[in-house]
Amino acid sequence: MPVNKKHDEFYTLVKTTGWETPAGYPAGIQQKIIAGGRDEENRHGTRTRLLRFAPDVYTTAPFSHEYWEEVYLVSGDLIVGNDDKGEGGVSFPPNTYACRPPHAPHGPFKSVGGCLLLEMHYFDPV
C-alpha cells in the first residue's frame, strides 16, 4: 500500500495556527498534523504530528493504540507514569526518544513547564 504523505521539501512550519485538542485529551494538550493521516478502521496510513502540552497539564490514565508510535521530546519536560492527580512519575528532558509497538500501554503523562513532542504514527504493513 502506498504511503499517504505528499512530497514536501524544507519549509517553515507556522507554529501559531493549525492546533487542535485531540479527541479524548484534556484541554491544554494540542496537536498539529504535519503530514499524512491514518485510517483507523482499515488500519492503514501514517501520520506525523507535533504534540504540545501547556504547563501543568496531565493525563490520568495509560494509553494504548493499534499503531506504532515514535516520539521525540523536542523541548520542555515530560513526566511519564504520574497518577490520576498528576503526582509522581519519571521526568525526561529534551532529546529523549521512545518507540512503542501496537497495544503497548504508555503514560499517563504530565509536563510541569510545558513541552513539544514530534510523533510518527504508522500501522504494520499488510
C-alpha positions in Angstrom: 0.0 0.0 0.0 1.3 3.5 -0.8 2.2 5.9 2.0 -0.3 8.7 2.2 2.2 11.6 2.6 3.0 14.2 -0.1 6.5 15.2 -1.1 7.5 18.2 1.0 10.9 19.9 0.9 12.1 22.1 3.7 9.7 24.8 4.7 9.0 26.8 7.8 6.2 25.4 10.0 3.7 28.0 11.1 3.5 27.5 14.9 0.7 29.9 15.6 -2.1 28.1 13.6 -3.5 24.6 12.9 -3.5 23.4 16.5 -6.4 21.3 17.9 -7.1 19.3 21.0 -7.2 15.6 20.0 -10.3 13.6 20.9 -10.1 12.2 24.4 -7.3 14.5 25.5 -7.6 17.2 28.2 -7.6 20.9 27.3 -4.0 22.2 27.2 -2.8 19.3 25.0 -2.9 20.2 21.3 -1.7 18.6 18.1 -0.7 20.0 14.8 -0.7 17.4 11.9 2.4 17.9 9.8 1.9 15.1 7.2 -0.2 12.1 6.4 -3.3 10.7 8.0 -4.5 7.4 9.5 -7.5 5.3 8.6 -8.2 3.6 12.0 -10.9 1.4 10.7 -8.8 -0.2 7.9 -5.5 0.0 9.9 -3.8 1.9 7.2 -1.8 5.1 6.9 0.8 7.2 8.6 0.8 10.5 10.5 3.5 12.9 11.6 2.4 15.4 14.2 3.6 17.9 16.8 2.0 17.5 20.2 2.3 20.2 22.8 1.5 20.3 26.5 0.8 23.5 28.3 2.4 23.9 31.7 1.0 21.7 34.5 -1.3 19.7 32.2 -1.6 16.0 32.6 -3.4 12.9 31.5 -4.9 10.5 34.1 -4.8 7.0 32.5 -2.4 5.0 30.3 -2.9 4.9 26.6 -2.8 2.0 24.2 -3.5 2.0 20.4 -3.4 -0.1 17.3 -0.4 1.6 15.6 3.3 2.0 16.1 4.4 5.3 17.7 7.7 7.0 17.7 8.1 10.0 20.0 10.9 12.6 20.2 10.8 15.2 23.0 11.9 18.4 21.2 11.7 20.8 24.1 10.5 21.2 27.7 9.9 18.4 30.3 7.8 15.3 30.1 6.8 13.2 33.1 5.7 9.6 32.4 3.7 7.5 34.9 2.0 10.1 37.1 -1.1 9.2 39.0 -4.6 10.5 38.3 -3.9 13.6 40.4 -0.7 14.4 38.3 1.7 13.3 41.1 4.8 11.1 40.7 6.2 9.6 37.6 9.7 9.8 36.0 10.8 13.1 34.4 12.5 13.2 31.0 14.5 16.1 29.4 14.6 17.2 25.8 16.3 15.0 23.2 14.8 11.8 24.6 13.0 9.2 22.4 10.5 6.4 22.7 9.4 3.7 20.1 6.2 1.8 21.0 4.7 -1.2 19.2 0.9 -1.5 18.8 -1.0 -2.2 22.1 1.9 -1.1 24.4 0.4 0.7 27.4 2.1 4.1 28.0 1.5 7.1 30.2 -0.1 8.8 31.9 1.8 12.0 31.0 2.4 15.4 32.6 4.5 18.5 31.8 5.5 21.0 34.6 6.8 23.7 32.3 5.2 22.6 29.0 6.7 20.6 26.2 6.8 19.9 22.5 6.9 16.4 21.0 7.4 15.2 17.5 5.4 12.0 16.9 5.3 9.5 14.0 2.4 7.0 13.9 2.0 4.1 11.5 0.4 0.7 11.1 2.3 -2.5 10.3 2.4 -3.2 6.6 -0.1 -5.8 5.5 
